[in-house]
């Protein structure tokens, strides 16, 4: 989904559909990014507002609006434990012209599929434009619900950031590749004991032992972020100034325990030399 710079993508996908050549799956996923997509989930999904139930469903769908790289939960309107009304918002924000990808950091209100914004009212409290009724026959009778506005559970497990994608995988493996990280010639890290993290649609990430990091070149920032697969991350920026270049999951979720306390650098923003070979910068939404 994050692949860029493939000038003959459409031609190759068209040829693949005719059976003329084998199909690279990532190319098909890239092509689907501009479509409205959905997938049923067998999980029981619940959402709460300050402890008050908002929805409870075993018929939820994962929905990707065009350009969205992570899903949004949608449920049948009958499974809402709250009232809906057409939103009084005069106009919802739209994605910036030319943007093709919306990340988890983008607001729920940046809708790219036709539909109607709805307010959710529960226990006398109204959450403006926290639901969206898409104008699509396949999604008739369901509403998308703003993940950030509520506390969510899949079965009895709380989830953060966004719903888990059933087509998303994270693999973590020990490696002996030699990793050197620089920024404009400044040394940031050097390690021969990385843990490699392979995550669907993203470049391979190299998590390095803390003792292999040049801490005098970095300064901690106040920002944190949450990932439903790895947990809560904290960040560092160059001491010389500039944007964030590294992060760490100090207490990751159990399935990602192998990267606990290790430090990872954006290879989109820093220079990686792997086994003596300088790497090109990948193009992702984090570039």
C-alpha positions as a Markdown table, in Angstrom:
| # | Residue | x | y | z |
|---|---|---|---|---|
| 1 | Unk | 0.0 | 0.0 | 0.0 |
| 2 | Unk | 2.9 | 2.4 | 0.6 |
| 3 | Unk | 4.8 | 1.5 | -2.5 |
| 4 | Unk | 5.5 | 4.5 | -4.7 |
| 5 | Unk | 7.5 | 5.3 | -7.8 |
| 6 | Unk | 6.1 | 2.4 | -9.9 |
| 7 | Unk | 5.4 | 4.1 | -13.3 |
| 8 | Unk | 4.0 | 1.0 | -15.0 |
| 9 | Unk | 1.8 | -0.1 | -12.1 |
| 10 | Unk | -1.5 | 0.2 | -14.0 |
| 11 | Unk | -0.1 | -1.6 | -17.1 |
| 12 | Unk | 1.3 | -4.4 | -15.0 |
| 13 | Unk | -1.9 | -4.9 | -13.0 |
| 14 | Unk | -4.0 | -4.9 | -16.3 |
| 15 | Unk | -1.7 | -7.5 | -17.7 |
| 16 | Unk | -1.9 | -9.6 | -14.6 |
| 17 | Unk | -5.7 | -9.6 | -14.8 |
| 18 | Unk | -5.6 | -11.0 | -18.3 |
| 19 | Unk | -3.4 | -13.9 | -17.1 |
| 20 | Unk | -0.5 | -12.7 | -19.3 |
| 21 | Unk | 1.9 | -12.5 | -16.3 |
| 22 | Unk | 2.1 | -13.4 | -12.7 |
| 23 | Unk | 0.6 | -10.9 | -10.2 |
| 24 | Unk | 2.6 | -9.2 | -7.4 |
| 25 | Unk | 0.2 | -9.0 | -4.6 |
| 26 | Unk | 1.5 | -5.7 | -3.3 |
| 27 | Unk | 0.7 | -4.1 | -6.6 |
| 28 | Unk | -2.9 | -5.2 | -6.4 |
| 29 | Unk | -3.1 | -3.8 | -2.8 |
| 30 | Unk | -1.7 | -0.5 | -4.1 |
| 31 | Unk | -4.4 | -0.3 | -6.8 |
| 32 | Unk | -7.2 | -0.9 | -4.2 |
| 33 | Unk | -6.1 | 2.0 | -2.1 |
| 34 | Unk | -8.3 | 4.4 | -4.1 |
| 35 | Unk | -11.4 | 2.2 | -3.5 |
| 36 | Unk | -13.9 | 2.0 | -0.7 |
| 37 | Unk | -13.2 | -1.4 | 0.8 |
| 38 | Unk | -14.6 | -3.5 | 3.7 |
| 39 | Unk | -14.2 | -6.8 | 5.4 |
| 40 | Unk | -16.5 | -8.5 | 8.0 |
| 41 | Unk | -14.9 | -9.5 | 11.3 |
| 42 | Unk | -16.0 | -12.3 | 13.7 |
| 43 | Unk | -14.8 | -10.3 | 16.7 |
| 44 | Unk | -17.2 | -8.9 | 19.3 |
| 45 | Unk | -16.6 | -5.1 | 19.1 |
| 46 | Unk | -17.6 | -2.6 | 21.8 |
| 47 | Unk | -17.1 | 1.1 | 22.4 |
| 48 | Unk | -17.6 | 3.2 | 25.5 |
| 49 | Unk | -17.7 | 6.9 | 26.3 |
| 50 | Unk | -16.5 | 7.5 | 29.9 |
| 51 | Unk | -17.6 | 4.0 | 30.8 |
| 52 | Unk | -21.0 | 4.3 | 29.2 |
| 53 | Unk | -21.7 | 1.7 | 26.4 |
| 54 | Unk | -22.0 | 3.3 | 22.9 |
| 55 | Unk | -22.1 | 0.1 | 20.8 |
| 56 | Unk | -21.9 | -3.6 | 21.1 |
| 57 | Unk | -21.7 | -5.7 | 18.0 |
| 58 | Unk | -20.8 | -9.2 | 16.7 |
| 59 | Unk | -21.6 | -8.0 | 13.1 |
| 60 | Unk | -19.0 | -5.3 | 12.8 |
| 61 | Unk | -17.1 | -4.5 | 9.5 |
| 62 | Unk | -13.7 | -3.1 | 9.0 |
| 63 | Unk | -14.0 | -0.3 | 6.4 |
| 64 | Unk | -11.2 | 1.5 | 4.5 |
| 65 | Unk | -12.4 | 4.7 | 2.9 |
| 66 | Unk | -10.5 | 5.6 | -0.3 |
| 67 | Unk | -6.9 | 6.6 | 0.6 |
| 68 | Unk | -7.1 | 5.2 | 4.2 |
| 69 | Unk | -4.3 | 2.8 | 5.0 |
| 70 | Unk | -5.8 | 1.6 | 8.3 |
| 71 | Unk | -9.4 | 0.5 | 8.8 |
| 72 | Unk | -12.3 | 2.2 | 10.7 |
| 73 | Unk | -15.0 | 0.1 | 12.5 |
| 74 | Unk | -18.5 | 0.2 | 11.1 |
| 75 | Unk | -21.5 | -1.5 | 12.8 |
| 76 | Unk | -25.2 | -2.0 | 12.0 |
| 77 | Unk | -27.2 | 1.0 | 13.3 |
| 78 | Unk | -29.2 | -1.5 | 15.3 |
| 79 | Unk | -26.1 | -2.3 | 17.3 |
| 80 | Unk | -25.6 | 1.3 | 18.5 |
| 81 | Unk | -26.6 | 1.9 | 22.1 |
| 82 | Unk | -26.9 | 5.6 | 21.4 |
| 83 | Unk | -28.9 | 8.0 | 19.3 |
| 84 | Unk | -27.9 | 9.3 | 15.9 |
| 85 | Unk | -28.8 | 12.6 | 14.3 |
| 86 | Unk | -27.6 | 14.4 | 11.2 |
| 87 | Unk | -24.6 | 16.5 | 12.2 |
| 88 | Unk | -25.0 | 20.2 | 12.6 |
| 89 | Unk | -21.5 | 20.7 | 11.2 |
| 90 | Unk | -21.9 | 23.1 | 8.3 |
| 91 | Unk | -18.9 | 21.6 | 6.4 |
| 92 | Unk | -16.6 | 18.7 | 7.2 |
| 93 | Unk | -12.9 | 19.1 | 6.4 |
| 94 | Unk | -11.6 | 17.4 | 3.2 |
| 95 | Unk | -8.2 | 16.0 | 2.5 |
| 96 | Unk | -5.7 | 18.3 | 1.0 |
| 97 | Unk | -5.6 | 18.4 | -2.8 |
| 98 | Unk | -3.3 | 15.8 | -4.2 |
| 99 | Unk | -3.1 | 13.7 | -1.1 |
| 100 | Unk | -3.4 | 10.0 | -1.9 |
| 101 | Unk | -2.8 | 8.5 | 1.6 |
| 102 | Unk | -4.5 | 9.1 | 4.9 |
| 103 | Unk | -2.7 | 7.7 | 8.0 |
| 104 | Unk | -3.9 | 7.0 | 11.5 |
| 105 | Unk | -2.9 | 10.6 | 12.4 |
| 106 | Unk | -5.5 | 12.0 | 10.1 |
| 107 | Unk | -8.9 | 13.0 | 11.5 |
| 108 | Unk | -12.0 | 10.8 | 11.2 |
| 109 | Unk | -13.8 | 13.8 | 9.6 |
| 110 | Unk | -11.6 | 13.6 | 6.5 |
| 111 | Unk | -14.0 | 11.5 | 4.6 |
| 112 | Unk | -13.2 | 10.4 | 1.1 |
| 113 | Unk | -16.4 | 8.4 | 0.4 |
| 114 | Unk | -19.8 | 10.1 | -0.2 |
| 115 | Unk | -22.0 | 10.0 | 2.9 |
| 116 | Unk | -23.6 | 11.8 | 5.8 |
| 117 | Unk | -22.0 | 12.9 | 9.0 |
| 118 | Unk | -23.9 | 12.1 | 12.1 |
| 119 | Unk | -23.7 | 13.2 | 15.8 |
| 120 | Unk | -23.7 | 10.5 | 18.4 |
| 121 | Unk | -25.7 | 11.2 | 21.6 |
| 122 | Unk | -25.3 | 9.0 | 24.7 |
| 123 | Unk | -26.3 | 9.7 | 28.3 |
| 124 | Unk | -27.1 | 13.3 | 27.4 |
| 125 | Unk | -23.7 | 13.9 | 25.9 |
| 126 | Unk | -23.3 | 14.7 | 22.2 |
| 127 | Unk | -20.2 | 13.8 | 20.2 |
| 128 | Unk | -20.3 | 15.8 | 17.0 |
| 129 | Unk | -19.8 | 14.1 | 13.7 |
| 130 | Unk | -18.6 | 10.9 | 15.4 |
| 131 | Unk | -20.4 | 8.6 | 13.0 |
| 132 | Unk | -20.7 | 8.5 | 9.2 |
| 133 | Unk | -23.3 | 6.8 | 7.0 |
| 134 | Unk | -21.7 | 6.0 | 3.7 |
| 135 | Unk | -23.8 | 6.3 | 0.5 |
| 136 | Unk | -22.9 | 2.8 | -0.7 |
| 137 | Unk | -25.3 | -0.1 | -1.4 |
| 138 | Unk | -22.9 | -2.7 | 0.0 |
| 139 | Unk | -22.7 | -0.8 | 3.3 |
| 140 | Unk | -26.4 | 0.0 | 3.6 |
| 141 | Unk | -27.5 | 0.0 | 7.2 |
| 142 | Unk | -24.1 | 0.5 | 8.8 |
| 143 | Unk | -22.3 | 3.5 | 10.1 |
| 144 | Unk | -18.6 | 4.2 | 10.5 |
| 145 | Unk | -17.7 | 5.3 | 14.1 |
| 146 | Unk | -14.8 | 7.6 | 15.1 |
| 147 | Unk | -12.2 | 5.5 | 16.8 |
| 148 | Unk | -10.5 | 8.4 | 18.7 |
| 149 | Unk | -13.8 | 9.5 | 20.3 |
| 150 | Unk | -14.4 | 6.4 | 22.3 |
| 151 | Unk | -12.7 | 3.6 | 24.3 |
| 152 | Unk | -12.7 | 0.4 | 22.2 |
| 153 | Unk | -12.5 | -3.3 | 22.9 |
| 154 | Unk | -12.1 | -6.3 | 20.6 |
| 155 | Unk | -13.6 | -9.1 | 22.7 |
| 156 | Unk | -12.3 | -8.3 | 26.2 |
| 157 | Unk | -9.1 | -6.7 | 25.0 |
| 158 | Unk | -8.7 | -2.9 | 24.9 |
| 159 | Unk | -7.2 | -1.6 | 21.6 |
| 160 | Unk | -5.4 | 1.7 | 20.9 |
| 161 | Unk | -4.8 | 3.9 | 17.8 |
| 162 | Unk | -7.0 | 2.1 | 15.3 |
| 163 | Unk | -8.6 | -1.3 | 14.7 |
| 164 | Unk | -6.3 | -4.3 | 14.0 |
| 165 | Unk | -6.1 | -5.1 | 10.3 |
| 166 | Unk | -6.6 | -8.8 | 9.6 |
| 167 | Unk | -4.3 | -8.5 | 6.6 |
| 168 | Unk | -1.5 | -6.9 | 8.6 |
| 169 | Unk | 1.4 | -8.9 | 10.1 |
| 170 | Unk | 4.4 | -8.1 | 12.3 |
| 171 | Unk | 7.3 | -10.5 | 12.4 |
| 172 | Unk | 10.4 | -9.9 | 14.7 |
| 173 | Unk | 13.6 | -11.7 | 14.1 |
| 174 | Unk | 17.2 | -11.5 | 15.5 |
| 175 | Unk | 19.8 | -10.6 | 13.0 |
| 176 | Unk | 23.6 | -10.1 | 12.7 |
| 177 | Unk | 23.5 | -7.5 | 9.9 |
| 178 | Unk | 25.8 | -4.6 | 10.6 |
| 179 | Unk | 23.8 | -1.4 | 10.9 |
| 180 | Unk | 25.2 | 2.1 | 10.9 |
| 181 | Unk | 22.9 | 5.1 | 11.1 |
| 182 | Unk | 24.0 | 8.6 | 10.2 |
| 183 | Unk | 22.4 | 12.0 | 9.7 |
| 184 | Unk | 24.2 | 14.4 | 7.4 |
| 185 | Unk | 27.5 | 12.7 | 8.3 |
| 186 | Unk | 26.7 | 12.7 | 12.1 |
| 187 | Unk | 27.0 | 9.3 | 13.7 |
| 188 | Unk | 23.8 | 8.1 | 15.4 |
| 189 | Unk | 24.2 | 4.4 | 16.0 |
| 190 | Unk | 26.3 | 1.4 | 15.1 |
| 191 | Unk | 25.2 | -2.2 | 15.8 |
| 192 | Unk | 25.8 | -5.8 | 14.8 |
| 193 | Unk | 22.9 | -7.1 | 16.9 |
| 194 | Unk | 19.7 | -5.6 | 15.5 |
| 195 | Unk | 16.2 | -7.1 | 15.9 |
| 196 | Unk | 14.6 | -6.8 | 12.5 |
| 197 | Unk | 10.9 | -6.1 | 12.5 |
| 198 | Unk | 9.0 | -6.9 | 9.3 |
| 199 | Unk | 5.6 | -5.2 | 9.1 |
| 200 | Unk | 3.1 | -5.3 | 6.2 |
| 201 | Unk | 3.3 | -2.4 | 3.9 |
| 202 | Unk | 6.3 | -0.8 | 5.7 |
| 203 | Unk | 10.1 | -1.1 | 5.1 |
| 204 | Unk | 12.0 | -3.5 | 7.3 |
| 205 | Unk | 12.8 | -1.8 | 10.7 |
| 206 | Unk | 16.0 | -2.3 | 12.7 |
| 207 | Unk | 15.6 | -2.1 | 16.4 |
| 208 | Unk | 19.0 | -1.6 | 18.0 |
| 209 | Unk | 20.4 | -2.1 | 21.6 |
| 210 | Unk | 20.5 | 1.1 | 23.6 |
| 211 | Unk | 24.3 | 0.7 | 24.2 |
| 212 | Unk | 24.8 | 1.0 | 20.4 |
| 213 | Unk | 23.1 | 4.4 | 20.1 |
| 214 | Unk | 25.1 | 7.7 | 20.3 |
| 215 | Unk | 22.9 | 9.3 | 22.9 |
| 216 | Unk | 24.8 | 12.6 | 22.9 |
| 217 | Unk | 23.5 | 13.2 | 19.4 |
| 218 | Unk | 19.8 | 12.8 | 20.4 |
| 219 | Unk | 17.3 | 14.6 | 22.6 |
| 220 | Unk | 14.0 | 13.2 | 23.8 |
| 221 | Unk | 10.7 | 14.8 | 22.6 |
| 222 | Unk | 7.4 | 14.9 | 24.5 |
| 223 | Unk | 5.4 | 13.1 | 21.8 |
| 224 | Unk | 4.1 | 9.6 | 22.2 |
| 225 | Unk | 2.1 | 7.5 | 19.8 |
| 226 | Unk | 0.1 | 4.3 | 20.1 |
| 227 | Unk | 0.1 | 1.2 | 17.8 |
| 228 | Unk | -2.4 | -1.6 | 18.1 |
| 229 | Unk | 0.4 | -4.2 | 17.3 |
| 230 | Unk | 3.3 | -2.8 | 19.3 |
| 231 | Unk | 2.1 | -0.5 | 22.1 |
| 232 | Unk | 3.1 | 3.1 | 23.1 |
| 233 | Unk | 6.2 | 4.7 | 21.5 |
| 234 | Unk | 8.4 | 7.6 | 22.7 |
| 235 | Unk | 10.6 | 9.6 | 20.4 |
| 236 | Unk | 13.9 | 11.4 | 19.9 |
| 237 | Unk | 15.1 | 14.2 | 17.7 |
| 238 | Unk | 18.6 | 15.2 | 16.7 |
| 239 | Unk | 20.3 | 17.3 | 19.4 |
| 240 | Unk | 21.4 | 19.6 | 16.6 |
| 241 | Unk | 17.7 | 20.4 | 15.8 |
| 242 | Unk | 15.1 | 19.0 | 13.4 |
| 243 | Unk | 12.3 | 16.5 | 13.4 |
| 244 | Unk | 12.1 | 13.2 | 15.1 |
| 245 | Unk | 14.4 | 10.5 | 13.9 |
| 246 | Unk | 14.1 | 7.6 | 16.4 |
| 247 | Unk | 11.6 | 5.9 | 18.6 |
| 248 | Unk | 11.3 | 3.1 | 21.3 |
| 249 | Unk | 8.7 | 0.9 | 22.7 |
| 250 | Unk | 9.7 | 0.7 | 26.4 |
| 251 | Unk | 6.9 | -1.6 | 27.4 |
| 252 | Unk | 5.5 | -3.1 | 24.2 |
| 253 | Unk | 2.4 | -5.3 | 23.9 |
| 254 | Unk | 3.1 | -9.0 | 24.6 |
| 255 | Unk | 3.3 | -10.0 | 20.9 |
| 256 | Unk | 6.1 | -7.5 | 20.3 |
| 257 | Unk | 8.0 | -8.1 | 23.5 |
| 258 | Unk | 11.2 | -8.8 | 21.6 |
| 259 | Unk | 11.7 | -5.1 | 20.8 |
| 260 | Unk | 11.3 | -3.9 | 24.4 |
| 261 | Unk | 13.6 | -1.0 | 25.1 |
| 262 | Unk | 15.3 | -1.1 | 21.7 |
| 263 | Unk | 15.7 | 1.9 | 19.5 |
| 264 | Unk | 14.6 | 2.2 | 15.9 |
| 265 | Unk | 15.6 | 5.0 | 13.5 |
| 266 | Unk | 13.5 | 6.2 | 10.5 |
| 267 | Unk | 15.4 | 5.1 | 7.4 |
| 268 | Unk | 13.2 | 7.6 | 5.6 |
| 269 | Unk | 14.9 | 10.5 | 7.5 |
| 270 | Unk | 18.3 | 9.2 | 8.3 |
| 271 | Unk | 21.1 | 7.5 | 6.3 |
| 272 | Unk | 21.5 | 3.7 | 6.7 |
| 273 | Unk | 24.6 | 1.7 | 5.9 |
| 274 | Unk | 23.8 | -2.0 | 6.0 |
| 275 | Unk | 26.7 | -4.4 | 5.8 |
| 276 | Unk | 28.8 | -1.7 | 4.2 |
| 277 | Unk | 26.1 | -0.7 | 1.6 |
| 278 | Unk | 24.5 | 2.7 | 1.8 |
| 279 | Unk | 20.8 | 2.4 | 1.4 |
| 280 | Unk | 18.3 | 4.5 | -0.6 |
| 281 | Unk | 15.6 | 6.3 | 1.5 |
| 282 | Unk | 12.2 | 4.4 | 1.2 |
| 283 | Unk | 9.2 | 6.5 | 0.4 |
| 284 | Unk | 6.4 | 6.1 | 3.0 |
| 285 | Unk | 3.9 | 8.5 | 4.7 |
| 286 | Unk | 6.7 | 9.0 | 7.3 |
| 287 | Unk | 9.2 | 10.4 | 4.8 |
